[in-house]
């Protein structure tokens, strides 16, 4: 069975602190894709990144970075020098080729509060 | 601008009433999806459609119905059979139904019972 676990329900940090959001997944697929989405208070989910199972290179985009480790089945997301605008709920998602090709499995989300 | 439009933003349902949530996209995407979001439960798939005139049940389809008569439209009806409809409903689309495609989401509809 496929599963995505985001154990951190809510995190609060002070502006300019670094913060890491954890994502642990389970799958038997050899080919799969991992995603991160941001849900600001307005409600829509915004796509942040996609990673396939064969690419374990870490990625950095501005203040955002992602660490993918197949050995620990983790795909963690770090925000450097957090800002108030980063406050949102962040979802990790998994999609596999044999799980039901046309749907994602979402984690329960981590609510990030960045305090000024 | 291209995107997904959901309406209304807020909706109230009376007992025994069916209500329909609208979802329209102008991204020319083949695949469309409906999710339900409850506090602390993430997103759960209700229905999805890979192509016009075709749709499949997701994990929690009971009490819901959909249609896909046009590529750009995928309305969701919450029927009176859905006993706990209060939730936040999100519509999404993707270029194709392949599992590696990111999904694009609308702003959501919040449904409550009167």
Interface residues (C-beta under 8 A of the other chain):
Chain A: X9 X32 X33 X35 X37 X42 X43 X44 X45 X46 X47 X50 X52 X91 X95 X96 X97 X99 X101 X102 X103 X104 X106 X107 X108 X109
Chain B: X31 X33 X40 X41 X42 X43 X44 X45 X48 X50 X56 X58 X59 X88 X90 X92 X97 X98 X99 X100 X102 X103 X104 X105 X106 X107 X108
